[in-house]
C-alpha cells in the first residue's frame, strides 16, 4: 500500500542523512552498499532483513550492507535524497517504483528472478514496455478486515456481506452491541479508507478517463458520500481523531472493532495483542453493481539506483533477497503473500482469507486507485479530504472540488 508517512521537519531529514554517512550512495566506498530499508527498526521485517543481509555478507565478504531503518518521514526523506543527488544504492520504493521513481532506478526486468513476479503486480510495477524497477518481497492483497467473533455476534457471516447495504446492516448491529463498527486510526489512515472503496465507484470508462487526464467527479463524490453515510450513522470510533494505526490493531484484536480498512500488517500486529483473535478479510463491495474485488499493489519492494557505484553488487543483493527461502521469510515477517511466485506462503492471521478469496475463489483484484489513477502527489489531498468529511470540517462537494483542482494541477506537471 502507498506509504502514509507524515511529512516532518528538516531535523528528521538531517537525521536520515547522518544515518546514511558511512554507507553507500554517492559518498561511500565501492564495497559498501547503503540500503534505505523503509521499515522501522523494531519490526519483524527488519529482523528478517538483517538476518538475510548477514547471510549475504558471509557469502560475499567483499560487500558490506548498511541497513538504514525508516523514521516516520521516510517518503519525504527519500524525496530530499533524490533532489539533492545524494541517492542510496538501494531503497524501498513504498508503492511507487514505477510512477515516481523509475527515472532514478536501474531496470531489473532481465534479472533471473523477474520472471517470477506475481501477476497481480504487473499493472502497477511494469511499464508499457515491460520494464520493471524493483524487486518485491511481498504483495499487498487485501479487502475489508474484520473481527470474525464480532461479526458472528452481530448475526452475520462473511458471505452475507455482498453489498454496501449489507455492510451497513452488519455495522449497525455491531454498533448496537457497543462495538466501533468502522475503526480508523485518525487522519493518517483516512485516505486508506477511500482508497479501498473508490475503485468500486468507477466504471471502466471512468477509470480510462482518469488515467488519461480527465478528472471524473461523480464517482469520486459517490465514494465520499458513502464514507459520509457511515459518519452520519455514528459507525466510526469515538476516538477517531486521536486514534493511531496501533490502536486499530488493538481494537481489532480485542473485539472492539468490526471492520477496518488498512494494510495487512495491522492484522499481524493484532495477534501480538491477542493471540486468540479471529481475524480475516472480505472482498470490497461496489457502488456500480459490479462484482466485489480485492485491492492489490506493490508494498515492500527494493530498487537499485542508476547512480550507485556498485550496481552489480546491489543487483546481487536483490537476487539473494529474491531466493525462494529468503522471499518466504520476508513475506512471513510482513504477514503478506510473497511478491514472487517461487516463494511459499506461510500461515498468518489472514491465511484463511487468502486461501478462500485469492486461491479458491480467485476474486478479482484491482490496483490501489491512487497509484494508477491519481497523479503523483495527490495522496495527501485524498487523505485530507476524506478526513474532513469524517470530521465534518468539509462537505463532500468541497472535498471533490479540492481533489479536482489538485488532479488538474499535478497531472499537468506530470505531462
Beta strands, then each sheet from edge to edge (+ up, - down):
strand 1: 32-36
strand 2: 64-68
strand 3: 90-92
strand 4: 135-136
strand 5: 139-142
strand 6: 144-147
strand 7: 180-182
strand 8: 257-260
strand 9: 279-282
strand 10: 294-298
strand 11: 301-304
strand 12: 365-367
sheet 1: 2+ 1+ 3+ 11- 4+
sheet 2: 5+ 10- 12-
sheet 3: 7+ 8+ 6- 9+
end
